[in-house]
Amino acid sequence: MSRFAPLPAPPYYAVIFTAQRSDGDHGYDAMSAQMVEMAEQQPGYIGAESTRDSAGLGITVSYWKDEASLVAWKDVAQHLLAQKLGKTRWYEHYTLRVAKVERAYDGPEGR
């Protein structure tokens, strides 16, 4: 099973979320799993790639067909709750970036 999202040819959008976790779970794992399941059901969702190191720094990149799709996901009620809990419970610091992918290259086996 590949850890790479199955991406179409550009253009599409990437939401890049980088966060330093706080100590303790405090319901994070359950909410994270729920958010993945919900995102997968959203119109325009393409896929995601995620990693976290042993010190709690994580990067998740979710991919979206268009800007309207990612804006709609931002406003889903349960996602809004997760955002609030992230700010108050789960993250020491985070950054979120949105980018339009105009070119993409695969390698070496994707040549």
Order of alpha helices (4+ residues) and beta strands (2+ residues): beta-alpha-beta-beta-alpha-alpha-beta
